[in-house]
């Protein structure tokens, strides 16, 4: 990302050329997800590059960036224009200086992709596309960056957030930007998929200033997905879908390995009749926090009726707490 701005700090000038970006836009037709992941040698890149709206599409605007491409592009996509039509209109409407140095990638509501890398985008600059993704960047070490991102996206199983992160990490591992690291961001949108009420932002994570933004983004992503699956587990339990709830509990424990998540998984396994798996889950919980042993006493109250069944199973408790 290049800005016509210099920063004077500690008696030294940091030129606009010291700022750079690589990103990926992606689409998951199965879950109805659109998203963007981006990393840059630029403070708070998430405030500038990634834009997405559920059912509408996703946009990454960077290089000699015109931030207005984000909201205006989503507005045009919402009107029913294709990604290519939106890109053409954005470029035609752009009267600001430096249009030939811009870089933008758009994926519309049908998964169609359109991209632009201007001839004066700071080198190395370019983009690569697949069926449901576009990777692009500027001031990179070379084309191996978006190429590695595309391979990682396609090779990664699971939901869009995981594919986007894998792509971003692969781009970073391939050399990423030439000038360093500072920030990273990811947004994934899904109709009704966000936390709380009336929120389509399935996740929106920002690492604004960190010498290792990719690992920090991974930490935040694990936390976010852990909460997503914890919430899903509860809803599936309420809907009396124990097998599906167990699957969600396993994901909750994988993303947020804690005593509480392992106890949740253990209760699921126990009530599905897999006591051996439940033993392993509870033992892991005890390793993580020996204090949770009180949950298995006659006075234990957490876990409700599901915990009560465990407390009444004396043979099971003997296996969990063998007497030496």
C-alpha positions in Angstrom: 0.0 0.0 0.0 1.4 3.4 -1.0 0.3 6.7 0.4 1.5 10.2 -0.6 2.5 10.9 2.9 5.7 10.9 4.8 6.2 10.5 8.6 8.9 12.4 10.4 9.8 10.5 13.6 13.0 10.5 15.8 14.7 12.7 13.2 14.2 10.2 10.3 11.8 10.2 7.4 9.7 7.1 6.7 8.6 7.4 3.1 5.3 6.1 1.7 7.2 3.4 -0.1 7.8 1.8 3.3 4.1 0.7 3.4 3.0 -2.5 1.6 0.2 -5.1 1.5 -0.8 -8.6 0.5 -4.4 -9.8 0.7 -6.8 -12.5 -0.4 -10.5 -12.3 -1.0 -12.5 -15.5 -0.9 -16.0 -17.0 -1.2 -17.5 -20.2 0.3 -20.7 -21.1 -1.5 -21.6 -23.9 1.0 -21.8 -21.7 4.1 -22.6 -18.5 2.2 -19.4 -16.8 3.5 -17.5 -13.9 1.9 -14.2 -12.7 3.3 -10.9 -10.9 3.1 -7.6 -11.4 4.9 -4.7 -8.9 4.7 -1.3 -8.2 6.1 0.8 -5.1 5.7 3.7 -3.0 6.9 1.1 -0.4 7.8 -0.6 0.6 11.0 -4.1 -0.8 11.3 -4.5 -2.2 7.8 -8.0 -3.5 8.8 -9.3 0.0 8.8 -8.4 0.5 5.2 -8.2 -2.6 2.9 -10.9 -5.2 3.8 -14.6 -4.7 3.0 -17.4 -7.3 2.9 -21.1 -7.6 3.2 -23.1 -10.8 3.5 -24.9 -11.8 0.4 -23.2 -9.0 -1.5 -19.5 -9.7 -1.8 -16.0 -8.7 -0.6 -13.5 -6.1 -1.7 -9.8 -5.5 -1.0 -8.5 -2.0 -2.0 -4.8 -1.3 -1.6 -1.5 -0.1 -3.2 -2.0 3.6 -3.9 -5.3 3.1 -2.2 -8.6 4.8 -2.7 -10.4 3.7 0.4 -13.7 4.8 -1.2 -13.6 1.7 -3.4 -14.7 -0.3 -0.4 -18.1 1.3 0.5 -18.8 2.4 -3.1 -18.0 -1.0 -4.4 -20.4 -2.7 -2.0 -23.1 -0.2 -2.9 -22.7 -1.1 -6.6 -22.7 -4.8 -5.9 -25.8 -4.4 -3.8 -27.5 -2.8 -6.8 -26.9 -6.0 -8.8 -23.8 -5.1 -10.8 -21.2 -7.9 -11.4 -17.7 -7.7 -10.0 -16.4 -6.7 -13.5 -19.0 -4.0 -13.9 -18.3 -2.6 -10.4 -14.6 -2.5 -11.1 -15.1 -0.7 -14.4 -17.4 1.8 -12.7 -15.0 2.4 -9.8 -12.1 3.1 -12.1 -14.3 5.4 -14.3 -15.5 7.4 -11.3 -12.1 7.7 -9.8 -10.9 11.3 -10.2 -8.2 11.2 -7.5 -4.5 11.3 -8.3 -2.6 8.1 -8.7 -5.3 5.8 -10.2 -2.7 3.9 -12.2 -1.1 2.8 -8.9 -4.1 1.3 -7.4 -4.8 -2.4 -6.7 -8.3 -3.8 -6.1 -9.9 -7.3 -6.0 -13.7 -7.8 -6.0 -15.7 -11.0 -5.5 -19.5 -10.6 -6.0 -22.5 -12.3 -4.6 -22.2 -15.1 -7.1 -18.6 -15.7 -6.6 -17.4 -13.9 -9.7 -14.0 -12.2 -9.5 -12.6 -9.0 -11.0 -9.2 -7.5 -10.3 -7.0 -4.6 -11.2 -3.3 -4.0 -10.6 -2.3 -0.6 -12.0 0.9 -0.3 -14.0 2.4 2.0 -11.4 1.5 0.0 -8.3 4.7 -0.3 -6.3 6.7 -3.4 -7.4 6.6 -6.3 -7.2 2.8 -6.0 -7.7 0.4 -8.5 -9.1 -2.4 -10.9 -8.5 -3.5 -14.5 -9.1 -6.9 -16.0 -9.1 -8.7 -19.4 -8.5 -12.3 -20.4 -8.8 -13.3 -18.8 -5.5 -10.4 -16.6 -4.5 -8.1 -13.8 -5.6 -4.7 -13.1 -4.0 -2.9 -9.9 -4.7 -0.1 -7.7 -3.3 2.4 -4.9 -3.9 5.9 -4.2 -2.7 6.3 -8.0 -2.4 9.3 -10.2 -2.8 7.8 -11.6 -6.0 4.9 -13.5 -7.6 5.6 -16.5 -5.4 3.6 -14.7 -2.7 0.1 -14.7 -4.3 0.9 -18.1 -5.9 1.7 -19.7 -2.5 -1.5 -18.0 -1.1 -3.6 -19.6 -3.7 -2.1 -23.1 -3.2 -2.7 -22.9 0.5 -6.3 -21.6 0.1 -7.2 -24.6 -2.1 -5.3 -27.2 0.0 -6.9 -26.2 3.3 -10.0 -28.0 4.5 -12.8 -26.4 6.5 -14.5 -23.1 6.6 -13.5 -19.9 4.8 -11.8 -18.3 7.8 -9.3 -21.2 8.0 -8.7 -21.1 4.2 -8.1 -17.3 4.4 -5.7 -17.6 7.3 -3.8 -20.5 5.6 -3.4 -18.3 2.5 -2.2 -15.3 4.5 0.4 -17.4 6.4 1.6 -19.0 3.2 2.1 -15.6 1.7 4.1 -14.5 4.7 6.1 -17.6 4.7 6.9 -17.1 1.0 8.5 -13.8 1.8 5.5 -11.5 1.9 6.2 -7.8 1.8 9.8 -6.6 1.4 9.8 -4.0 4.1 8.6 -5.8 7.2 5.5 -6.6 9.2 3.1 -4.6 11.3 -0.6 -5.4 11.0 -3.1 -8.0 9.8 -6.8 -8.3 9.5 -9.6 -10.7 8.6 -13.3 -10.2 8.0 -15.8 -13.0 7.2 -19.5 -12.3 6.7 -22.4 -14.6 6.8 -26.2 -13.9 7.0 -27.1 -13.9 10.6 -23.7 -15.4 11.5 -22.4 -12.7 13.8 -22.4 -12.5 17.6 -25.4 -11.1 19.4 -28.4 -9.9 17.4 -28.7 -8.6 13.8 -25.1 -9.0 13.0 -23.7 -10.6 9.7 -20.0 -10.2 10.7 -19.2 -13.8 11.4 -15.8 -12.5 12.5 -13.8 -9.3 12.2 -10.3 -9.5 13.7 -7.6 -6.8 13.7 -4.0 -6.8 14.8 -3.1 -3.2 14.5 0.5 -3.0 15.6 2.6 -6.1 16.3 6.0 -7.3 15.2 4.5 -10.7 14.5 1.0 -10.0 13.3 0.3 -13.4 11.7 0.7 -15.4 14.9 -1.3 -12.9 16.8 -4.1 -13.1 14.2 -4.0 -16.9 14.6 -4.5 -16.5 18.4 -7.4 -14.2 17.9 -8.9 -16.4 15.2 -8.7 -19.4 17.6 -10.5 -17.4 20.3 -13.2 -16.2 18.0 -13.9 -19.6 16.4 -13.8 -21.2 19.9 -16.6 -18.9 21.0 -18.5 -19.5 17.8 -18.5 -23.3 18.4 -19.3 -22.9 22.1 -22.4 -20.9 21.2 -23.3 -23.5 18.5 -22.9 -26.3 21.0 -25.3 -24.7 23.4 -27.9 -24.1 20.7 -27.7 -27.6 19.4 -28.1 -29.0 22.9 -31.2 -26.9 23.4 -32.5 -28.2 20.1 -31.9 -31.8 21.4 -29.3 -32.6 18.7 -26.6 -34.4 20.9 -24.4 -35.7 18.0 -24.2 -32.4 16.3 -23.6 -30.7 19.7 -20.8 -33.1 20.3 -19.2 -32.1 17.0 -19.4 -28.5 18.0 -18.0 -29.3 21.4 -15.0 -30.9 19.8 -14.3 -27.8 17.8 -14.8 -25.6 20.9 -12.2 -27.7 22.7 -9.8 -27.7 19.7 -9.8 -24.0 19.3 -10.0 -23.1 23.0 -8.3 -26.0 24.9 -9.2 -25.3 28.5 -10.6 -27.3 31.5 -14.1 -26.0 30.8 -14.1 -26.9 27.1 -12.8 -30.4 27.9 -15.4 -30.9 30.5 -18.1 -29.8 28.0 -16.7 -32.4 25.5 -16.5 -35.0 28.2 -20.2 -34.5 29.2 -21.1 -34.8 25.5 -19.2 -38.1 25.1 -20.5 -39.5 28.4 -24.1 -38.8 27.5 -23.7 -40.3 24.1 -22.5 -43.5 25.8 -18.7 -43.2 25.0 -17.4 -43.4 28.5 -13.9 -44.2 27.4 -13.7 -41.0 25.4 -15.3 -39.1 28.3 -12.6 -40.4 30.6 -9.9 -39.0 28.3 -11.7 -35.7 28.1 -12.1 -35.3 31.9 -8.5 -36.4 32.5 -7.3 -33.7 30.1 -9.4 -31.2 32.0 -7.8 -32.2 35.2 -4.3 -31.8 33.7 -5.2 -28.3 32.6 -6.7 -27.3 35.9 -6.5 -29.7 38.9 -9.0 -27.5 40.7 -11.9 -28.7 38.5 -11.8 -31.9 40.6 -14.4 -30.2 42.9 -16.8 -30.4 39.9 -16.9 -34.2 40.4 -17.7 -34.2 44.1 -21.2 -34.9 45.5 -21.6 -31.2 46.0 -20.7 -30.4 42.4 -23.5 -28.2 40.8 -22.0 -27.1 37.5 -23.1 -29.1 34.4 -26.7 -29.5 35.6 -28.4 -32.9 35.0 -25.6 -34.0 32.7 -23.0 -33.7 35.5 -25.4 -35.4 37.9 -25.3 -38.5 35.8 -21.5 -38.6 36.0 -21.6 -38.0 39.8 -24.0 -40.9 40.3 -21.8 -43.3 38.2 -19.5 -44.6 41.0 -17.6 -47.1 38.8 -16.9 -44.3 36.3 -15.6 -42.0 39.1 -13.3 -44.8 40.4 -11.7 -44.9 37.0 -11.4 -41.2 36.9 -10.0 -40.9 40.4 -8.4 -44.3 41.1 -7.5 -45.0 44.8 -3.7 -45.7 45.1 
